[in-house]
Amino acid sequence: MKHVSLSVLLSLIPVCAVEAETIRFAVIGDYGQSSNTATVAARMLAAAPSFICTTGDNTYNTSVSTANWDGAVGQYFAPFILLPSNSAYVAQGATTNQFFPTMGNHDWDVGGASSSFTTYFSLPDNERYYTFVRGDVEFFMLSSDPREPSGVNVGSTQYNWFTARIAQSTARWQVVIFHHPFQTSNSSHGPATWMNWGFENLGVDLVMSGHNHFMERLSYGGIPWIVQGAGGRSHYSISSPASNSQFRNTTDYGFSLVTATETTLTHQFITAAGTVIDTVSLPGDPPPPPPPPPPPPPPYEIYEEIVFQQGLNGYAGTDDKEVRSSGGDTANGNNTSISVDGDDGSPGLQPNHGLIRFADIVGDGAGQIAAGTEIDQAFLRLNVIDAGSGMSAYAMTTDWTESTTWASLGGNGVTPGVECESTAFYTVGANNASANVPTGTLSIDVTALVRAWINGTSVNRGIALLPFTNGTNGIDISTSESTSPPRLVIRSLKKGLAQSNFRQGDASYAGARDTQLNQAAPTTSQATVTSFSVDSDDPNGTGNGKHVLLGFSDLSVASGTVVRASLFLYGIDPGAGGSLHRTLVPWTDAATWADSFGGNGVQADGTEALAASDATVAGSTGDVEIDVTAAVLAELDAGSTSIAWAILPLGGDGWDIVSCEGTASRRPRLSITVEVPTKVEGDINGDGIVDGADLTEVLSNWGGSGSADLNADGIIDGTDLSIVIGGWTV
């Protein structure tokens, strides 16, 4: 493919120049080792470009020698190239490089890699893909061959580099050049769908490619797409022009000449005979848009937290230690780390167990939690300082101290069903010698255990951390004597709030539904699978999409004002993530890619699903909370008791999440929190004030019973009248 670039001269002019200078550059493609190249090159040089770009296939010879590149490129364009010292044309070469090629598929064939290309040319960045600026034009030279190590799909390392760099560009014009055309009329040699990077939405002004041996101009997304592959190799034919093709030439060899001024960008196709056969001009940038609106306020904070950590706010109740089968654990309660290990010595298995307890957390003292307090969540957060195999957490049933040893625990450390519960309440990692649990913060959900401690249904004897039998790669954890001690974080709803949670199977709730639409299996229902993938390219390289449908019905929430709604998804494999669009057509979990939503997955087009997303989320692992407050409010305000989304991919790196058929504790959950109206004492009719209407209720029902019996003593009398008068709203 061909591509266009602008602006050498501006880079050579001092910053103090008062006027932008006109810049002119030439573009050639698919020209290596051709008898026609000399004529095209001579015509190009006669046009006096400031610099030259290529759309790839600079050579068709697979030799890695400098002589190969000299014969294909150097003999024609040496005055523009900063040549290697062993080039036969080095004496004619440039002292500052003004030749900017991209790699085509035949360039990758040279030695089967990019090293020969990057050795011959002297280019910015990693030289396979790079950017450079000339005056008020920035060029983005991309690597489009699937052999590119940094990837060529949306979401790849190269794509992320490109989107970050173009977002930072301050140039008036942005020109993108690469080899394989996404837009072209030759179906047998394109289009390269993997290069559909959404350039038209990223501020690109002109896209140029090669690969097809002809000259073509198309319009896509409001910008010109140029195919410049007529540098010298044998022509390709066009049997059926693309509907958006605006100019085509399959008989002449030639090049592109692009001129950039402060106000216009003009592209011309010029033949080897010097005839201009097509011209298109772009106007300058429109006026800058108005400043964006201020960011939305942060989500309403619905929780209050109590944190227990050694030394924090005077708390000193943390006990932790390691018990060792190999001995030496009598006085290690002051160590700064614990190793949970299936084998920490030889000969034979010599495991280590960990013990941790937060004492005196329940009570009426300062910093304690009152007995019977309702909590929402509780987490034990550990600092892992050395990655390891894995472990399980058990509730201890036997008392212990920091002087407890392996031997004093029945001579076998902590045994499930003896010193601790028989069943683990949490497991992480795997039963092997790999480093399955990474360093950093490990968060363990201990909600059920802490609730039992607070409610008095279980005695707080702490937690045992036990390794797997074959988990011989120990996990090292910081203790309360370290600078990163364990933390017990307990969250409870703030006063005046009520929360409704909707998760399939929880408290008999059965209103959740979900499925996956799989382009690779377009007629197969996936309603019963336990996990889904949000992906635009699965299997990799096929361009097949996977869309997820998720809905909740029978939403019954407490009276009051919705202050926060969150959707919780559990990620099991990280990826590019997804965007949530409320669906506008009914669906069931029997929906498939081909049989629903117009037969092509879900389109966020305002018909099948809302065009604007309710939320965009990165594809991380573990519990992922997504703020959907505005969406839930909109549905409830419209009188609906249900809500449903299509989760559409943000790229080709699939994000895997647990479905409503997966592990119960990891299924999707919709949480809606409501601010409950404060009851005004004496307000009998519930209108928020105490006035004559409430007084009438008391007087008209005097001596009887009913809602005016405010003190609930079975009779409406002077006591109830006093309550009304005492709460009278002025």
Secondary structure, DSSP 8 states (H G I E B T S, - for coil): -------SGGGGS-TT-SS---EEEEEE-S-TT-TTHHHHHHHHHHT--SEEEE-S--------SHHHHIIIIIHHHGGGS---TT-TTGGGS-SS--EE----HHHHTSTTSSHHHHHHS--STTSSSEEEEETTEEEEE---STT-TT-SSTTSHHHHHHHHHHHH---SEEEEE-SS-SS-S-GGG---GGG---GGGTT--EEEE-SSSSEEEEEETTEEEEEE--SSS-----SS--TTEEEEESS--EEEEEEE-SSEEEEEEEETTS-EEEEEEEE-------------------EEEEEEETTGGG---EEEEEEETTS--SS-TT-SEEEEBS--SSSS---EEEEEEE-S-BSSSTT-B-TT---SEEEEEEEEEE-BSEEEEEEB-S---TT--TTTTTTSS--BTTTB-SS-SEEEE-SSSS--B-SEEEEEE-HHHHHHHHHTSS----EEEEE-TT--S-EEEE-TTSSS--EEEEEEE-TTEEEEEE-TTGGG---EEEEEEETTSTT---TT-SEEEEBSSSSTTS---EEEEEEE------SSEEEEEEEEEEEEE-EEEEEEEEB-S---TT--TTTSGGGSS---SSSSB-SS-SEEEEE-SEEEEEE-HHHHHHHHHTT-S-EEEEEEESSSS-EEEE-TTS-GGGS-EEEEEEE-----TT-SS-SSS-SHHHHHHHHHTTTS-STT-TT-SSS-SHHHHHHHHHT---
